Every structure is written in structure tokens, then in C-alpha cells.
Amino acid sequence: MKLGFTTLAMFTRPNNDIIETAKKYEFEMIEILGEGPFFKNDNLEFANTDLEICIHAPTVDLNIASLNTGIRKESVKQMKDALDYGKKNKCNCFNYPSWANWKK
């Protein structure tokens, strides 16, 4: 098992600082939060590291099961964009926590 942390833990810091912190404390992976400053298609600092990369699916204001067609289409587009970003960053894990995970 690998030990890592999410970029949310350092959301005010530049990505290069996050990478350096992970290496300094001997983390083996980083989960990139699919929101805000971490998740931009021209932002590929994570691709050039030896850390394992995981993408946490974007969730804020999204609903892939929405009855509203516009919201549903944009939500699906955001998921596809996240997967594309993951490919560019050599990601081998995509975390999509769904409501089903919390059902009893």
C-alpha cells in the first residue's frame, strides 16, 4: 500500500510546492483534487514527478445524474476532462466517490 495525500491539504500552495512537500516527507502518491487551481489542462507539473498520481473526480456543483440536461451534460464533460487531464499526468487512479459508497 502506498501513502499519499490530497492536494486539498495544501490548496493555497503552488503545485511545485505540493510535489516538493510530498517528496520531503517521503509520500509515494498525490491525489489531485479535480477542482480549482490544481486542475487545469495546461498545468502539467505532476506529469514530471516520480510520485504516483491519482485524480479525485470533480464534484463541486456537478451531478451526472441531474434531471437538468444542461447540468448533466456539463457534469459528464467535466468527468471526461478530468480523465483527459489524468492521462496527461500519467495518472493510474481515478477516484469517484459516489452516494452508493455511503449506503448501508
PDB file as gemmi writes it, atoms N, CA and C in Angstrom:
CRYST1    1.000    1.000    1.000  90.00  90.00  90.00 P 1                      
ATOM      1  N   MET A   1       0.846  -1.168   0.000  1.00  0.00           N  
ATOM      2  CA  MET A   1       0.000   0.000   0.000  1.00  0.00           C  
ATOM      3  C   MET A   1       0.897   1.238   0.000  1.00  0.00           C  
ATOM      4  N   LYS A   2       0.476   2.247  -0.740  1.00  0.00           N  
ATOM      5  CA  LYS A   2       1.244   3.487  -0.816  1.00  0.00           C  
ATOM      6  C   LYS A   2       0.588   4.561   0.041  1.00  0.00           C  
ATOM      7  N   LEU A   3       1.427   5.415   0.599  1.00  0.00           N  
ATOM      8  CA  LEU A   3       0.944   6.502   1.434  1.00  0.00           C  
ATOM      9  C   LEU A   3       1.018   7.806   0.651  1.00  0.00           C  
ATOM     10  N   GLY A   4      -0.078   8.543   0.638  1.00  0.00           N  
ATOM     11  CA  GLY A   4      -0.110   9.806  -0.087  1.00  0.00           C  
ATOM     12  C   GLY A   4      -1.031  10.799   0.591  1.00  0.00           C  
ATOM     13  N   PHE A   5      -1.206  11.935  -0.072  1.00  0.00           N  
ATOM     14  CA  PHE A   5      -2.136  12.937   0.442  1.00  0.00           C  
ATOM     15  C   PHE A   5      -2.775  13.687  -0.715  1.00  0.00           C  
ATOM     16  N   THR A   6      -3.847  14.386  -0.412  1.00  0.00           N  
ATOM     17  CA  THR A   6      -4.585  15.127  -1.420  1.00  0.00           C  
ATOM     18  C   THR A   6      -4.064  16.558  -1.535  1.00  0.00           C  
ATOM     19  N   THR A   7      -4.144  17.106  -2.732  1.00  0.00           N  
ATOM     20  CA  THR A   7      -3.742  18.495  -2.935  1.00  0.00           C  
ATOM     21  C   THR A   7      -4.621  19.446  -2.132  1.00  0.00           C  
ATOM     22  N   LEU A   8      -5.795  19.001  -1.727  1.00  0.00           N  
ATOM     23  CA  LEU A   8      -6.664  19.832  -0.894  1.00  0.00           C  
ATOM     24  C   LEU A   8      -5.955  20.237   0.397  1.00  0.00           C  
ATOM     25  N   ALA A   9      -5.062  19.378   0.893  1.00  0.00           N  
ATOM     26  CA  ALA A   9      -4.341  19.673   2.133  1.00  0.00           C  
ATOM     27  C   ALA A   9      -3.438  20.899   2.007  1.00  0.00           C  
ATOM     28  N   MET A  10      -3.108  21.279   0.768  1.00  0.00           N  
ATOM     29  CA  MET A  10      -2.221  22.426   0.539  1.00  0.00           C  
ATOM     30  C   MET A  10      -2.793  23.326  -0.555  1.00  0.00           C  
ATOM     31  N   PHE A  11      -4.103  23.526  -0.547  1.00  0.00           N  
ATOM     32  CA  PHE A  11      -4.763  24.178  -1.676  1.00  0.00           C  
ATOM     33  C   PHE A  11      -4.311  25.604  -1.955  1.00  0.00           C  
ATOM     34  N   THR A  12      -3.651  26.245  -1.009  1.00  0.00           N  
ATOM     35  CA  THR A  12      -3.183  27.615  -1.245  1.00  0.00           C  
ATOM     36  C   THR A  12      -1.764  27.657  -1.811  1.00  0.00           C  
ATOM     37  N   ARG A  13      -1.138  26.519  -1.954  1.00  0.00           N  
ATOM     38  CA  ARG A  13       0.257  26.456  -2.389  1.00  0.00           C  
ATOM     39  C   ARG A  13       0.358  26.084  -3.871  1.00  0.00           C  
ATOM     40  N   PRO A  14       1.416  26.527  -4.539  1.00  0.00           N  
ATOM     41  CA  PRO A  14       1.641  26.124  -5.935  1.00  0.00           C  
ATOM     42  C   PRO A  14       1.901  24.613  -6.033  1.00  0.00           C  
ATOM     43  N   ASN A  15       1.594  24.041  -7.183  1.00  0.00           N  
ATOM     44  CA  ASN A  15       1.760  22.600  -7.365  1.00  0.00           C  
ATOM     45  C   ASN A  15       3.188  22.132  -7.109  1.00  0.00           C  
ATOM     46  N   ASN A  16       4.174  22.912  -7.512  1.00  0.00           N  
ATOM     47  CA  ASN A  16       5.564  22.505  -7.274  1.00  0.00           C  
ATOM     48  C   ASN A  16       5.875  22.404  -5.784  1.00  0.00           C  
ATOM     49  N   ASP A  17       5.276  23.263  -4.965  1.00  0.00           N  
ATOM     50  CA  ASP A  17       5.453  23.168  -3.509  1.00  0.00           C  
ATOM     51  C   ASP A  17       4.821  21.883  -2.975  1.00  0.00           C  
ATOM     52  N   ILE A  18       3.678  21.525  -3.527  1.00  0.00           N  
ATOM     53  CA  ILE A  18       2.997  20.292  -3.109  1.00  0.00           C  
ATOM     54  C   ILE A  18       3.873  19.081  -3.425  1.00  0.00           C  
ATOM     55  N   ILE A  19       4.439  19.063  -4.616  1.00  0.00           N  
ATOM     56  CA  ILE A  19       5.305  17.953  -5.028  1.00  0.00           C  
ATOM     57  C   ILE A  19       6.533  17.873  -4.123  1.00  0.00           C  
ATOM     58  N   GLU A  20       7.156  19.001  -3.861  1.00  0.00           N  
ATOM     59  CA  GLU A  20       8.350  19.017  -3.004  1.00  0.00           C  
ATOM     60  C   GLU A  20       8.027  18.571  -1.582  1.00  0.00           C  
ATOM     61  N   THR A  21       6.876  18.971  -1.062  1.00  0.00           N  
ATOM     62  CA  THR A  21       6.465  18.543   0.278  1.00  0.00           C  
ATOM     63  C   THR A  21       6.252  17.036   0.314  1.00  0.00           C  
ATOM     64  N   ALA A  22       5.605  16.505  -0.711  1.00  0.00           N  
ATOM     65  CA  ALA A  22       5.382  15.055  -0.779  1.00  0.00           C  
ATOM     66  C   ALA A  22       6.708  14.300  -0.755  1.00  0.00           C  
ATOM     67  N   LYS A  23       7.665  14.777  -1.523  1.00  0.00           N  
ATOM     68  CA  LYS A  23       8.977  14.116  -1.560  1.00  0.00           C  
ATOM     69  C   LYS A  23       9.727  14.284  -0.240  1.00  0.00           C  
ATOM     70  N   LYS A  24       9.662  15.467   0.325  1.00  0.00           N  
ATOM     71  CA  LYS A  24      10.366  15.745   1.587  1.00  0.00           C  
ATOM     72  C   LYS A  24       9.931  14.788   2.693  1.00  0.00           C  
ATOM     73  N   TYR A  25       8.622  14.522   2.760  1.00  0.00           N  
ATOM     74  CA  TYR A  25       8.091  13.656   3.809  1.00  0.00           C  
ATOM     75  C   TYR A  25       7.886  12.223   3.339  1.00  0.00           C  
ATOM     76  N   GLU A  26       8.467  11.887   2.200  1.00  0.00           N  
ATOM     77  CA  GLU A  26       8.511  10.528   1.666  1.00  0.00           C  
ATOM     78  C   GLU A  26       7.140   9.928   1.363  1.00  0.00           C  
ATOM     79  N   PHE A  27       6.211  10.776   0.945  1.00  0.00           N  
ATOM     80  CA  PHE A  27       4.951  10.250   0.430  1.00  0.00           C  
ATOM     81  C   PHE A  27       5.227   9.613  -0.925  1.00  0.00           C  
ATOM     82  N   GLU A  28       4.395   8.666  -1.304  1.00  0.00           N  
ATOM     83  CA  GLU A  28       4.590   7.954  -2.562  1.00  0.00           C  
ATOM     84  C   GLU A  28       3.574   8.339  -3.628  1.00  0.00           C  
ATOM     85  N   MET A  29       2.527   9.036  -3.221  1.00  0.00           N  
ATOM     86  CA  MET A  29       1.500   9.419  -4.189  1.00  0.00           C  
ATOM     87  C   MET A  29       0.832  10.713  -3.782  1.00  0.00           C  
ATOM     88  N   ILE A  30       0.192  11.326  -4.779  1.00  0.00           N  
ATOM     89  CA  ILE A  30      -0.587  12.545  -4.569  1.00  0.00           C  
ATOM     90  C   ILE A  30      -1.934  12.356  -5.253  1.00  0.00           C  
ATOM     91  N   GLU A  31      -2.992  12.737  -4.559  1.00  0.00           N  
ATOM     92  CA  GLU A  31      -4.317  12.764  -5.165  1.00  0.00           C  
ATOM     93  C   GLU A  31      -4.600  14.210  -5.571  1.00  0.00           C  
ATOM     94  N   ILE A  32      -4.762  14.429  -6.867  1.00  0.00           N  
ATOM     95  CA  ILE A  32      -5.053  15.772  -7.367  1.00  0.00           C  
ATOM     96  C   ILE A  32      -6.551  16.007  -7.271  1.00  0.00           C  
ATOM     97  N   LEU A  33      -6.920  17.003  -6.505  1.00  0.00           N  
ATOM     98  CA  LEU A  33      -8.322  17.365  -6.379  1.00  0.00           C  
ATOM     99  C   LEU A  33      -8.794  17.969  -7.690  1.00  0.00           C  
ATOM    100  N   GLY A  34      -9.866  17.464  -8.229  1.00  0.00           N  
ATOM    101  CA  GLY A  34     -10.370  17.905  -9.532  1.00  0.00           C  
ATOM    102  C   GLY A  34     -11.129  19.216  -9.479  1.00  0.00           C  
ATOM    103  N   GLU A  35     -10.608  20.164  -8.748  1.00  0.00           N  
ATOM    104  CA  GLU A  35     -11.241  21.474  -8.608  1.00  0.00           C  
ATOM    105  C   GLU A  35     -10.177  22.567  -8.654  1.00  0.00           C  
ATOM    106  N   GLY A  36     -10.619  23.760  -8.924  1.00  0.00           N  
ATOM    107  CA  GLY A  36      -9.802  24.956  -8.768  1.00  0.00           C  
ATOM    108  C   GLY A  36      -8.436  24.941  -9.423  1.00  0.00           C  
ATOM    109  N   PRO A  37      -7.440  25.418  -8.708  1.00  0.00           N  
ATOM    110  CA  PRO A  37      -6.124  25.655  -9.313  1.00  0.00           C  
ATOM    111  C   PRO A  37      -5.344  24.394  -9.666  1.00  0.00           C  
ATOM    112  N   PHE A  38      -5.709  23.251  -9.108  1.00  0.00           N  
ATOM    113  CA  PHE A  38      -4.941  22.029  -9.354  1.00  0.00           C  
ATOM    114  C   PHE A  38      -5.242  21.438 -10.711  1.00  0.00           C  
ATOM    115  N   PHE A  39      -6.396  21.756 -11.222  1.00  0.00           N  
ATOM    116  CA  PHE A  39      -6.964  21.005 -12.328  1.00  0.00           C  
ATOM    117  C   PHE A  39      -7.123  21.904 -13.544  1.00  0.00           C  
ATOM    118  N   LYS A  40      -6.023  22.125 -14.231  1.00  0.00           N  
ATOM    119  CA  LYS A  40      -6.056  22.920 -15.454  1.00  0.00           C  
ATOM    120  C   LYS A  40      -5.265  22.163 -16.505  1.00  0.00           C  
ATOM    121  N   ASN A  41      -5.794  22.090 -17.706  1.00  0.00           N  
ATOM    122  CA  ASN A  41      -5.167  21.266 -18.734  1.00  0.00           C  
ATOM    123  C   ASN A  41      -3.761  21.705 -19.120  1.00  0.00           C  
ATOM    124  N   ASP A  42      -3.405  22.951 -18.863  1.00  0.00           N  
ATOM    125  CA  ASP A  42      -2.048  23.400 -19.180  1.00  0.00           C  
ATOM    126  C   ASP A  42      -1.112  23.274 -17.979  1.00  0.00           C  
ATOM    127  N   ASN A  43      -1.594  22.714 -16.903  1.00  0.00           N  
ATOM    128  CA  ASN A  43      -0.861  22.604 -15.653  1.00  0.00           C  
ATOM    129  C   ASN A  43      -0.372  21.159 -15.507  1.00  0.00           C  
ATOM    130  N   LEU A  44       0.855  20.888 -15.952  1.00  0.00           N  
ATOM    131  CA  LEU A  44       1.323  19.504 -16.011  1.00  0.00           C  
ATOM    132  C   LEU A  44       2.531  19.221 -15.117  1.00  0.00           C  
ATOM    133  N   GLU A  45       2.692  19.981 -14.039  1.00  0.00           N  
ATOM    134  CA  GLU A  45       3.815  19.725 -13.139  1.00  0.00           C  
ATOM    135  C   GLU A  45       3.804  18.302 -12.589  1.00  0.00           C  
ATOM    136  N   PHE A  46       2.621  17.764 -12.360  1.00  0.00           N  
ATOM    137  CA  PHE A  46       2.511  16.432 -11.772  1.00  0.00           C  
ATOM    138  C   PHE A  46       2.971  15.334 -12.728  1.00  0.00           C  
ATOM    139  N   ALA A  47       2.967  15.603 -14.027  1.00  0.00           N  
ATOM    140  CA  ALA A  47       3.400  14.609 -15.014  1.00  0.00           C  
ATOM    141  C   ALA A  47       4.897  14.356 -14.937  1.00  0.00           C  
ATOM    142  N   ASN A  48       5.634  15.306 -14.414  1.00  0.00           N  
ATOM    143  CA  ASN A  48       7.092  15.218 -14.405  1.00  0.00           C  
ATOM    144  C   ASN A  48       7.654  14.842 -13.041  1.00  0.00           C  
ATOM    145  N   THR A  49       6.929  14.032 -12.315  1.00  0.00           N  
ATOM    146  CA  THR A  49       7.382  13.602 -10.996  1.00  0.00           C  
ATOM    147  C   THR A  49       7.365  12.079 -10.930  1.00  0.00           C  
ATOM    148  N   ASP A  50       8.109  11.523 -10.011  1.00  0.00           N  
ATOM    149  CA  ASP A  50       8.105  10.067  -9.854  1.00  0.00           C  
ATOM    150  C   ASP A  50       7.043   9.608  -8.850  1.00  0.00           C  
ATOM    151  N   LEU A  51       6.221  10.525  -8.381  1.00  0.00           N  
ATOM    152  CA  LEU A  51       5.131  10.176  -7.470  1.00  0.00           C  
ATOM    153  C   LEU A  51       3.975   9.555  -8.248  1.00  0.00           C  
ATOM    154  N   GLU A  52       3.289   8.607  -7.627  1.00  0.00           N  
ATOM    155  CA  GLU A  52       2.078   8.067  -8.237  1.00  0.00           C  
ATOM    156  C   GLU A  52       1.001   9.141  -8.170  1.00  0.00           C  
ATOM    157  N   ILE A  53       0.220   9.255  -9.227  1.00  0.00           N  
ATOM    158  CA  ILE A  53      -0.795  10.301  -9.309  1.00  0.00           C  
ATOM    159  C   ILE A  53      -2.183   9.673  -9.366  1.00  0.00           C  
ATOM    160  N   CYS A  54      -3.073  10.208  -8.548  1.00  0.00           N  
ATOM    161  CA  CYS A  54      -4.484   9.829  -8.546  1.00  0.00           C  
ATOM    162  C   CYS A  54      -5.295  11.111  -8.734  1.00  0.00           C  
ATOM    163  N   ILE A  55      -6.360  11.023  -9.484  1.00  0.00           N  
ATOM    164  CA  ILE A  55      -7.254  12.164  -9.672  1.00  0.00           C  
ATOM    165  C   ILE A  55      -8.513  11.937  -8.840  1.00  0.00           C  
ATOM    166  N   HIS A  56      -8.883  12.928  -8.039  1.00  0.00           N  
ATOM    167  CA  HIS A  56     -10.180  12.891  -7.363  1.00  0.00           C  
ATOM    168  C   HIS A  56     -11.156  13.603  -8.281  1.00  0.00           C  
ATOM    169  N   ALA A  57     -12.173  12.905  -8.702  1.00  0.00           N  
ATOM    170  CA  ALA A  57     -13.140  13.462  -9.649  1.00  0.00           C  
ATOM    171  C   ALA A  57     -13.690  14.797  -9.158  1.00  0.00           C  
ATOM    172  N   PRO A  58     -13.919  15.722 -10.088  1.00  0.00           N  
ATOM    173  CA  PRO A  58     -14.549  16.985  -9.696  1.00  0.00           C  
ATOM    174  C   PRO A  58     -15.953  16.720  -9.162  1.00  0.00           C  
ATOM    175  N   THR A  59     -16.329  17.442  -8.123  1.00  0.00           N  
ATOM    176  CA  THR A  59     -17.636  17.204  -7.506  1.00  0.00           C  
ATOM    177  C   THR A  59     -18.435  18.471  -7.241  1.00  0.00           C  
ATOM    178  N   VAL A  60     -17.770  19.599  -7.082  1.00  0.00           N  
ATOM    179  CA  VAL A  60     -18.465  20.824  -6.697  1.00  0.00           C  
ATOM    180  C   VAL A  60     -19.414  21.260  -7.807  1.00  0.00           C  
ATOM    181  N   ASP A  61     -20.685  21.414  -7.469  1.00  0.00           N  
ATOM    182  CA  ASP A  61     -21.726  21.879  -8.387  1.00  0.00           C  
ATOM    183  C   ASP A  61     -21.982  20.939  -9.559  1.00  0.00           C  
ATOM    184  N   LEU A  62     -21.601  19.679  -9.455  1.00  0.00           N  
ATOM    185  CA  LEU A  62     -21.807  18.728 -10.543  1.00  0.00           C  
ATOM    186  C   LEU A  62     -22.765  17.628 -10.115  1.00  0.00           C  
ATOM    187  N   ASN A  63     -23.478  17.084 -11.091  1.00  0.00           N  
ATOM    188  CA  ASN A  63     -24.385  15.976 -10.834  1.00  0.00           C  
ATOM    189  C   ASN A  63     -24.599  15.228 -12.141  1.00  0.00           C  
ATOM    190  N   ILE A  64     -23.890  14.115 -12.312  1.00  0.00           N  
ATOM    191  CA  ILE A  64     -24.004  13.367 -13.568  1.00  0.00           C  
ATOM    192  C   ILE A  64     -25.357  12.669 -13.714  1.00  0.00           C  
ATOM    193  N   ALA A  65     -26.164  12.679 -12.659  1.00  0.00           N  
ATOM    194  CA  ALA A  65     -27.499  12.091 -12.725  1.00  0.00           C  
ATOM    195  C   ALA A  65     -28.595  13.157 -12.703  1.00  0.00           C  
ATOM    196  N   SER A  66     -28.226  14.404 -12.919  1.00  0.00           N  
ATOM    197  CA  SER A  66     -29.194  15.501 -12.856  1.00  0.00           C  
ATOM    198  C   SER A  66     -30.309  15.329 -13.880  1.00  0.00           C  
ATOM    199  N   LEU A  67     -31.518  15.699 -13.500  1.00  0.00           N  
ATOM    200  CA  LEU A  67     -32.630  15.728 -14.449  1.00  0.00           C  
ATOM    201  C   LEU A  67     -32.512  16.922 -15.389  1.00  0.00           C  
ATOM    202  N   ASN A  68     -31.743  17.916 -14.995  1.00  0.00           N  
ATOM    203  CA  ASN A  68     -31.494  19.088 -15.826  1.00  0.00           C  
ATOM    204  C   ASN A  68     -30.448  18.709 -16.875  1.00  0.00           C  
ATOM    205  N   THR A  69     -30.852  18.700 -18.136  1.00  0.00           N  
ATOM    206  CA  THR A  69     -29.979  18.249 -19.218  1.00  0.00           C  
ATOM    207  C   THR A  69     -28.675  19.035 -19.283  1.00  0.00           C  
ATOM    208  N   GLY A  70     -28.741  20.349 -19.132  1.00  0.00           N  
ATOM    209  CA  GLY A  70     -27.536  21.171 -19.196  1.00  0.00           C  
ATOM    210  C   GLY A  70     -26.544  20.838 -18.100  1.00  0.00           C  
ATOM    211  N   ILE A  71     -27.044  20.671 -16.876  1.00  0.00           N  
ATOM    212  CA  ILE A  71     -26.170  20.326 -15.752  1.00  0.00           C  
ATOM    213  C   ILE A  71     -25.575  18.937 -15.957  1.00  0.00           C  
ATOM    214  N   ARG A  72     -26.410  18.000 -16.397  1.00  0.00           N  
ATOM    215  CA  ARG A  72     -25.924  16.634 -16.623  1.00  0.00           C  
ATOM    216  C   ARG A  72     -24.834  16.607 -17.697  1.00  0.00           C  
ATOM    217  N   LYS A  73     -25.069  17.301 -18.814  1.00  0.00           N  
ATOM    218  CA  LYS A  73     -24.076  17.322 -19.901  1.00  0.00           C  
ATOM    219  C   LYS A  73     -22.769  17.960 -19.449  1.00  0.00           C  
ATOM    220  N   GLU A  74     -22.861  19.066 -18.737  1.00  0.00           N  
ATOM    221  CA  GLU A  74     -21.635  19.717 -18.257  1.00  0.00           C  
ATOM    222  C   GLU A  74     -20.922  18.845 -17.231  1.00  0.00           C  
ATOM    223  N   SER A  75     -21.685  18.152 -16.387  1.00  0.00           N  
ATOM    224  CA  SER A  75     -21.080  17.265 -15.398  1.00  0.00           C  
ATOM    225  C   SER A  75     -20.310  16.135 -16.078  1.00  0.00           C  
ATOM    226  N   VAL A  76     -20.898  15.544 -17.101  1.00  0.00           N  
ATOM    227  CA  VAL A  76     -20.220  14.482 -17.855  1.00  0.00           C  
ATOM    228  C   VAL A  76     -18.979  15.040 -18.547  1.00  0.00           C  
ATOM    229  N   LYS A  77     -19.095  16.241 -19.115  1.00  0.00           N  
ATOM    230  CA  LYS A  77     -17.938  16.878 -19.759  1.00  0.00           C  
ATOM    231  C   LYS A  77     -16.803  17.073 -18.760  1.00  0.00           C  
ATOM    232  N   GLN A  78     -17.135  17.516 -17.549  1.00  0.00           N  
ATOM    233  CA  GLN A  78     -16.108  17.727 -16.526  1.00  0.00           C  
ATOM    234  C   GLN A  78     -15.420  16.408 -16.156  1.00  0.00           C  
ATOM    235  N   MET A  79     -16.184  15.310 -16.101  1.00  0.00           N  
ATOM    236  CA  MET A  79     -15.584  14.000 -15.816  1.00  0.00           C  
ATOM    237  C   MET A  79     -14.634  13.593 -16.940  1.00  0.00           C  
ATOM    238  N   LYS A  80     -15.062  13.798 -18.181  1.00  0.00           N  
ATOM    239  CA  LYS A  80     -14.201  13.469 -19.325  1.00  0.00           C  
ATOM    240  C   LYS A  80     -12.941  14.321 -19.311  1.00  0.00           C  
ATOM    241  N   ASP A  81     -13.086  15.607 -19.000  1.00  0.00           N  
ATOM    242  CA  ASP A  81     -11.919  16.487 -18.903  1.00  0.00           C  
ATOM    243  C   ASP A  81     -10.962  16.002 -17.809  1.00  0.00           C  
ATOM    244  N   ALA A  82     -11.521  15.537 -16.694  1.00  0.00           N  
ATOM    245  CA  ALA A  82     -10.689  15.029 -15.600  1.00  0.00           C  
ATOM    246  C   ALA A  82      -9.922  13.784 -16.038  1.00  0.00           C  
ATOM    247  N   LEU A  83     -10.577  12.910 -16.775  1.00  0.00           N  
ATOM    248  CA  LEU A  83      -9.899  11.711 -17.277  1.00  0.00           C  
ATOM    249  C   LEU A  83      -8.797  12.083 -18.262  1.00  0.00           C  
ATOM    250  N   ASP A  84      -9.068  13.038 -19.142  1.00  0.00           N  
ATOM    251  CA  ASP A  84      -8.047  13.503 -20.090  1.00  0.00           C  
ATOM    252  C   ASP A  84      -6.860  14.110 -19.352  1.00  0.00           C  
ATOM    253  N   TYR A  85      -7.141  14.910 -18.332  1.00  0.00           N  
ATOM    254  CA  TYR A  85      -6.077  15.505 -17.527  1.00  0.00           C  
ATOM    255  C   TYR A  85      -5.252  14.408 -16.850  1.00  0.00           C  
ATOM    256  N   GLY A  86      -5.946  13.388 -16.379  1.00  0.00           N  
ATOM    257  CA  GLY A  86      -5.251  12.259 -15.763  1.00  0.00           C  
ATOM    258  C   GLY A  86      -4.299  11.573 -16.725  1.00  0.00           C  
ATOM    259  N   LYS A  87      -4.716  11.391 -17.963  1.00  0.00           N  
ATOM    260  CA  LYS A  87      -3.833  10.789 -18.973  1.00  0.00           C  
ATOM    261  C   LYS A  87      -2.575  11.625 -19.163  1.00  0.00           C  
ATOM    262  N   LYS A  88      -2.749  12.938 -19.241  1.00  0.00           N  
ATOM    263  CA  LYS A  88      -1.608  13.840 -19.453  1.00  0.00           C  
ATOM    264  C   LYS A  88      -0.644  13.828 -18.268  1.00  0.00           C  
ATOM    265  N   ASN A  89      -1.136  13.471 -17.093  1.00  0.00           N  
ATOM    266  CA  ASN A  89      -0.318  13.468 -15.883  1.00  0.00           C  
ATOM    267  C   ASN A  89       0.077  12.063 -15.436  1.00  0.00           C  
ATOM    268  N   LYS A  90      -0.050  11.096 -16.328  1.00  0.00           N  
ATOM    269  CA  LYS A  90       0.352   9.713 -16.037  1.00  0.00           C  
ATOM    270  C   LYS A  90      -0.367   9.161 -14.807  1.00  0.00           C  
ATOM    271  N   CYS A  91      -1.620   9.497 -14.705  1.00  0.00           N  
ATOM    272  CA  CYS A  91      -2.454   9.072 -13.581  1.00  0.00           C  
ATOM    273  C   CYS A  91      -2.832   7.599 -13.743  1.00  0.00           C  
ATOM    274  N   ASN A  92      -2.814   6.850 -12.649  1.00  0.00           N  
ATOM    275  CA  ASN A  92      -3.239   5.455 -12.725  1.00  0.00           C  
ATOM    276  C   ASN A  92      -4.402   5.149 -11.784  1.00  0.00           C  
ATOM    277  N   CYS A  93      -5.038   6.198 -11.276  1.00  0.00           N  
ATOM    278  CA  CYS A  93      -6.173   6.020 -10.372  1.00  0.00           C  
ATOM    279  C   CYS A  93      -7.127   7.200 -10.546  1.00  0.00           C  
ATOM    280  N   PHE A  94      -8.407   6.912 -10.639  1.00  0.00           N  
ATOM    281  CA  PHE A  94      -9.428   7.953 -10.730  1.00  0.00           C  
ATOM    282  C   PHE A  94     -10.444   7.671  -9.642  1.00  0.00           C  
ATOM    283  N   ASN A  95     -10.530   8.540  -8.655  1.00  0.00           N  
ATOM    284  CA  ASN A  95     -11.398   8.357  -7.501  1.00  0.00           C  
ATOM    285  C   ASN A  95     -12.711   9.104  -7.724  1.00  0.00           C  
ATOM    286  N   TYR A  96     -13.793   8.352  -7.838  1.00  0.00           N  
ATOM    287  CA  TYR A  96     -15.117   8.960  -7.958  1.00  0.00           C  
ATOM    288  C   TYR A  96     -15.979   8.435  -6.817  1.00  0.00           C  
ATOM    289  N   PRO A  97     -15.978   9.123  -5.673  1.00  0.00           N  
ATOM    290  CA  PRO A  97     -16.800   8.667  -4.557  1.00  0.00           C  
ATOM    291  C   PRO A  97     -18.269   8.970  -4.831  1.00  0.00           C  
ATOM    292  N   SER A  98     -19.052   7.948  -4.863  1.00  0.00           N  
ATOM    293  CA  SER A  98     -20.470   8.147  -5.174  1.00  0.00           C  
ATOM    294  C   SER A  98     -21.325   7.938  -3.930  1.00  0.00           C  
ATOM    295  N   TRP A  99     -22.572   8.298  -4.059  1.00  0.00           N  
ATOM    296  CA  TRP A  99     -23.521   8.114  -2.965  1.00  0.00           C  
ATOM    297  C   TRP A  99     -23.593   6.648  -2.555  1.00  0.00           C  
ATOM    298  N   ALA A 100     -23.408   5.745  -3.500  1.00  0.00           N  
ATOM    299  CA  ALA A 100     -23.500   4.314  -3.207  1.00  0.00           C  
ATOM    300  C   ALA A 100     -22.487   3.893  -2.144  1.00  0.00           C  
ATOM    301  N   ASN A 101     -21.375   4.611  -2.050  1.00  0.00           N  
ATOM    302  CA  ASN A 101     -20.375   4.275  -1.036  1.00  0.00           C  
ATOM    303  C   ASN A 101     -20.894   4.495   0.379  1.00  0.00           C  
ATOM    304  N   TRP A 102     -21.878   5.355   0.538  1.00  0.00           N  
ATOM    305  CA  TRP A 102     -22.375   5.684   1.871  1.00  0.00           C  
ATOM    306  C   TRP A 102     -23.646   4.919   2.237  1.00  0.00           C  
ATOM    307  N   LYS A 103     -24.198   4.178   1.293  1.00  0.00           N  
ATOM    308  CA  LYS A 103     -25.402   3.402   1.595  1.00  0.00           C  
ATOM    309  C   LYS A 103     -25.062   2.308   2.598  1.00  0.00           C  
ATOM    310  N   LYS A 104     -26.048   1.960   3.396  1.00  0.00           N  
ATOM    311  CA  LYS A 104     -25.839   0.861   4.350  1.00  0.00           C  
ATOM    312  C   LYS A 104     -26.434  -0.398   3.805  1.00  0.00           C  
TER     313      LYS A 104                                                      
END                                                                             
